[in-house]
Amino acid sequence: MLARAILRDNKEQQSKTFHLTESALAVLKAHRYRGNIRELRNILSRAMVLANTNVIDQAVIRQSLGGEKVAPVRQNLSLKDVELRYLQQLMETHKGDREIVAGIAGISVRSLYRKLQQSDEPDPRD
C-alpha cells in the first residue's frame, strides 16, 4: 500500500501514472530496508526514471535496488561530482522541470538550483 501511495502522490509531479506489477511488489516486499520510508521513496524514484513505460516490473525494481549496474562509476569521482551527474541526468529525463527533479532527489528547489549553479563555477582543484 505504501509503495502505491508513493507512486500515486508522485503522479502530481509526473506527467504519467506509474503502476507496479505483482512481481515488482514481491521484490519490494522481500527487500530488507536499512533506511526508513525515504529508502523506499528513492527506490521508486529510480524505478520511475529507469522504466521505459508506465509499468514498473520486477526487472526495473531489481535494477533500482542495485542488482544490475546502471552505469559504471569511476573511482576518482567525488561525492559532489556523482551528485551533480545524478541531478543532471534527472534534469534531462524530466525535461528541466526543477520541481519534479527536486522532489525525486528529496531536496528543495532552491537547493537544486544552488547545486546546479555550483557546477557552472570553475573547480578550485583545477
N, C-alpha and C positions, 0 to 999 in steps of 0.2 A: 504494500500500500504506500509506503514511504517513497519508494522509487517512482511509482506512478504519479504521486503528488508532486515530486520534484520536477518531473517532465511536464506535468500539467501547468505548474507555476512558470516554468521556462517558456511555455507557449506564448506568454505575453511579450517575451523578449525575442523570440524566434519567429520567422516567417512561416514555419511549418510545425505541425504537431508530430511528436515522435511517439512511437509505440514499441513496447518491449515484447519480444516473443517469450513463450513459456520457457524455452531453453535458456534464454538470457536471464530470466528471473531465477532459474535454478542455479545458474553460475553465481549470481549476486547473492543468493541465499547461502551458498556454500562458502563464500569468501569470508575469511576471518578479518574483521575490521579492527585495525590497530588504532585508528583515529576515531573521530566521532562522526556525526552526520555530514560534516564537511568532506570527509573522505568519500562517502557515497555520492555527494553532490559533484565532487571533482571527477570521479569515475564516469558518472553520467554525462558531465560536460565534455569530457574527452570522447565519449561514445558518440555524442551528437556531432562532434567535429569529424570523427572518423567514418561515420555512417554515410554510405552512398545514397541511401533512400531515407524515408521517414520511419523505417522499421529497423530497430536495433536488435540484432540477433546475437547468439552465443559467441560467434567469432569476433564481433565488434567489442563485446564486453571483455572477452579474454585479451584482446589487443589493448583495450583501455586499462586493464589490470596489469599490463606489462608482460603478458605471456608471449607476445611477439614484439620484437623491437620495431618501433615506428621509423626511427631514423637514428643512425649512429651518432653518438655524441663524442666529440673529440675530448680527450683527457685534459687538454690545456685550456679549456674554456672556463671562465669564472662563472660563478652563480649568476652574477648580473648579466653576463652575455647570454647564458642559457635562458634566463627570464625574458630578456629582450627578444630573442628569437621566437620564443613561445608567444609572446604578445604580438609580435609582427605577423606570425602565422595566423593567429586568431583574427587580427585586423583584416588580413587578406581573405580569410574564409568568410568573414561576416561583412565584407564589402565596406570596411571602415566605420561600422557602427560602434562607436565608443561605448555606448550604454550596454549593448549586448556583450561586448568583449569584457568590460569591467565586471559585469555580472558573472560571466563564466569564470573569470580569473579570481573572483572573490575580493575585488578591491573597488575603491570609489573611482568614479570617472576622473576626478581631479588627480588621484594617484596614477591612474593610467596615463593621463596626459603628461604628467611630470616624468614618468618613466620613459615614455616615448620621446619626449623632448631631450632627455639626457642622452639619447642615442645620437642626436644630431651634434652634440658637443664633441670637440676633439678629445681623444683619450689622453690623459696626462702621462700614461705609460709610454706613449709614442715619442 
